[in-house]
Amino acid sequence: MVDLSVSIGSLKLANPIMPGSGTMAEGLADIIDLDGLGAIVLKTITPDIRQGTLTPRVAEFNDATLFSIGIPSKGPDYFLNNTLPFYGRYKAPVVASVSADTVEDFGTLAAYISAPSIAAIEANISCPNLRAHGRAFGMDIEATAGVIAAMKRATDKPVWAKLTPNVGDIAAFAKAAEQAGADAIVTGNAILGMAVDAERMRPRLGNVIGGLTGSAVKPILLRMVHQCAQAVDIPIIGCGGITNGEDAVEYMLAGATAVQMGTVNFVHPGAMPEAVGWIEGYCRRHGVERVRDLTGAMSDTHAGQPKLKVTQ
Ligand SMILES: Cc1cc2nc3c(=O)[nH]c(=O)nc-3n(C[C@H](O)[C@H](O)[C@H](O)COP(=O)(O)O)c2cc1C
């Protein structure tokens, strides 16, 4: 019997698989058993009601999706009165995700939504779809620390810092979030990108710039998880291009304690429970009794070869 449980700080998850924020909705409960997930991470909410960006919002490629949604939000009251009661009946821990226009508003929103049924709050400081050429809190190290500190002051819930990969030294941002009190690091969100429709001579997204997700980004985020894991002592949750159990195990070996699966949920809604099953089989095949022992277990050398240093 494999022990699939993992701990994200004080929070114990039945297994390491959860959705990326914004990539599942209530309808998924008709297709998979949400209690089979390690956690249920909800769509980011904002203090105000928002429409989101102009359409088209999605451009698809073979191994990646470029999207610009812009955090459409029904606001915190809808969240408390409708979204939370729906998900609150599952035994999988529910993780809220918040975003705001100012550091102070992150704190105010975190305090407002800190209902008993919420197990943790993720700070979406990394959304690349807001205006101002995609610049986000997470691209500024002081703003990153400021948001986490404001949320920690405002709520007793564990705070997860979801970093943006659109920075040079991701480990420095992870360290700043840890020092500001983050209970876990989520690495990370989508990579800024753009697509042009040559025939129509115009951008393929209404917002021009969007976020790239899916299999194509996996090597980039995997590298970042490895670097973050070397920089901080708090748990890392890997996210980026994870489509199956094998991808999840790769992230864990590179240093992640748990993982989030995003775009794949739109393509294959059964992907998350299948990944849980695959990981269990992998552990059995490799004689791993506790899935948490996979975290950081990657050997850093190939037998007989000199150890190579990763350089920036
Ligand atoms: C349609 C869509 C909506 C998303 N909405 C959010 C969101 O509200 N908040 C957030 O933090 N990330 C959001 N994301 C980012 C995902 O949670 C995840 O970080 C990203 O897609 C990378 O993972 P993937 O390659 O597995 O998709 C969204 C992604 C997609 C594709």
The ligand as an SDF file (V2000), in Angstrom:
LIG
                    3D

 31 33  0  0  0  0  0  0  0  0999 V2000
   -8.1540   29.3350  -19.1200 C   0  0  0  0  0  0  0  0  0  0  0  0
   -7.1800   29.5410  -18.0080 C   0  0  0  0  0  0  0  0  0  0  0  0
   -7.5420   30.3070  -16.9070 C   0  0  0  0  0  0  0  0  0  0  0  0
   -6.6550   30.5210  -15.8610 C   0  0  0  0  0  0  0  0  0  0  0  0
   -7.0380   31.2780  -14.7900 N   0  0  0  0  0  0  0  0  0  0  0  0
   -6.1660   31.4520  -13.7680 C   0  0  0  0  0  0  0  0  0  0  0  0
   -6.5640   32.1670  -12.6050 C   0  0  0  0  0  0  0  0  0  0  0  0
   -7.6920   32.6310  -12.4670 O   0  0  0  0  0  0  0  0  0  0  0  0
   -5.6470   32.3350  -11.6200 N   0  0  0  0  0  0  0  0  0  0  0  0
   -4.3700   31.8170  -11.6920 C   0  0  0  0  0  0  0  0  0  0  0  0
   -3.5780   31.9810  -10.7490 O   0  0  0  0  0  0  0  0  0  0  0  0
   -3.9810   31.1100  -12.7860 N   0  0  0  0  0  0  0  0  0  0  0  0
   -4.8410   30.9180  -13.7930 C   0  0  0  0  0  0  0  0  0  0  0  0
   -4.4630   30.1700  -14.8800 N   0  0  0  0  0  0  0  0  0  0  0  0
   -3.0930   29.5900  -14.9090 C   0  0  0  0  0  0  0  0  0  0  0  0
   -3.1110   28.1390  -14.4690 C   0  0  0  0  0  0  0  0  0  0  0  0
   -3.5670   27.9880  -13.1430 O   0  0  0  0  0  0  0  0  0  0  0  0
   -1.6890   27.5300  -14.5550 C   0  0  0  0  0  0  0  0  0  0  0  0
   -0.8250   28.2390  -13.7020 O   0  0  0  0  0  0  0  0  0  0  0  0
   -1.1440   27.6330  -15.9790 C   0  0  0  0  0  0  0  0  0  0  0  0
   -2.1450   27.3160  -16.9090 O   0  0  0  0  0  0  0  0  0  0  0  0
    0.0670   26.6980  -16.1720 C   0  0  0  0  0  0  0  0  0  0  0  0
   -0.2870   25.3610  -15.9950 O   0  0  0  0  0  0  0  0  0  0  0  0
   -0.6320   24.3880  -17.2550 P   0  0  0  0  0  0  0  0  0  0  0  0
    0.5220   24.4920  -18.2110 O   0  0  0  0  0  0  0  0  0  0  0  0
   -0.7950   23.0490  -16.6440 O   0  0  0  0  0  0  0  0  0  0  0  0
   -1.8770   24.9030  -17.8540 O   0  0  0  0  0  0  0  0  0  0  0  0
   -5.3470   29.9490  -15.9320 C   0  0  0  0  0  0  0  0  0  0  0  0
   -4.9810   29.1750  -17.0340 C   0  0  0  0  0  0  0  0  0  0  0  0
   -5.8830   28.9500  -18.0750 C   0  0  0  0  0  0  0  0  0  0  0  0
   -5.4430   28.1100  -19.2400 C   0  0  0  0  0  0  0  0  0  0  0  0
  1  2  1  0
  2  3  1  0
  2 30  2  0
  3  4  2  0
  4  5  1  0
  4 28  1  0
  5  6  2  0
  6  7  1  0
  6 13  1  0
  7  8  2  0
  7  9  1  0
  9 10  1  0
 10 11  2  0
 10 12  1  0
 12 13  2  0
 13 14  1  0
 14 15  1  0
 14 28  1  0
 15 16  1  0
 16 17  1  0
 16 18  1  0
 18 19  1  0
 18 20  1  0
 20 21  1  0
 20 22  1  0
 22 23  1  0
 23 24  1  0
 24 25  2  0
 24 26  1  0
 24 27  1  0
 28 29  2  0
 29 30  1  0
 30 31  1  0
M  END
$$$$
